[in-house]
Amino acid sequence: MAKKAAKKAKSRSGPRAPAGKRPLLVILDEQVIEDTKVAAVLEKRKVSGIVQELLEGWLAGRKSRR
């Protein structure tokens, strides 16, 4: 009998999140996604960093209204 090949572990799509961070699925209009990616490239930034900055600002604004 031939040896069975070891099962390969299914790889996850995309890179693993750094420690202390988790992925978040957001559904957006295609044009918003495209425009955001282009702007991020032009500014040499990551979309995730832009989204984090915007969400932190939004959360800070909510706290000041309470």
C-alpha positions as CSV (number, residue, x, y, z in Angstrom):
1,M,0.0,0.0,0.0
2,A,1.1,3.5,-0.8
3,K,1.3,6.0,2.0
4,K,-1.5,8.5,2.0
5,A,-0.4,12.1,1.5
6,A,-0.9,14.3,4.6
7,K,-3.9,16.5,4.3
8,K,-3.0,20.1,3.7
9,A,-4.5,22.6,6.1
10,K,-6.9,25.0,4.3
11,S,-5.3,28.3,4.1
12,R,-7.3,31.4,5.1
13,S,-7.8,34.0,2.5
14,G,-5.9,37.2,3.1
15,P,-3.3,38.0,5.7
16,R,-3.6,37.3,9.4
17,A,-4.6,40.3,11.5
18,P,-1.9,41.7,13.8
19,A,-2.2,41.1,17.5
20,G,-5.0,43.1,19.1
21,K,-6.8,43.6,15.8
22,R,-9.6,41.7,14.1
23,P,-11.1,41.7,10.6
24,L,-14.5,43.5,10.0
25,L,-16.7,42.9,7.0
26,V,-18.3,46.1,5.7
27,I,-20.7,46.2,2.7
28,L,-20.2,49.4,0.7
29,D,-21.1,50.7,-2.8
30,E,-18.6,49.5,-5.4
31,Q,-17.8,53.1,-6.4
32,V,-17.0,54.1,-2.8
33,I,-14.6,51.2,-2.5
34,E,-12.9,52.0,-5.8
35,D,-12.6,55.7,-4.9
36,T,-11.3,54.9,-1.5
37,K,-8.6,52.5,-2.8
38,V,-7.4,55.1,-5.3
39,A,-7.3,57.8,-2.7
40,A,-5.4,55.5,-0.3
41,V,-2.8,54.7,-3.0
42,L,-2.3,58.4,-3.8
43,E,-1.8,59.2,-0.1
44,K,0.4,56.1,0.4
45,R,-1.9,54.9,3.2
46,K,-3.8,51.7,3.9
47,V,-7.5,51.6,3.7
48,S,-7.8,50.0,7.1
49,G,-5.8,52.9,8.6
50,I,-8.2,55.4,7.0
51,V,-11.3,53.5,8.2
52,Q,-9.8,53.3,11.8
53,E,-9.1,57.0,11.8
54,L,-12.6,57.9,10.7
55,L,-14.3,55.5,13.1
56,E,-12.2,56.8,16.0
57,G,-13.3,60.3,15.1
58,W,-16.9,59.3,14.9
59,L,-16.8,57.5,18.3
60,A,-15.1,60.5,19.9
61,G,-17.9,62.8,18.5
62,R,-20.5,60.5,20.0
63,K,-18.8,60.6,23.4
64,S,-18.7,64.4,23.5
65,R,-22.5,64.5,22.8
66,R,-23.4,62.5,25.9
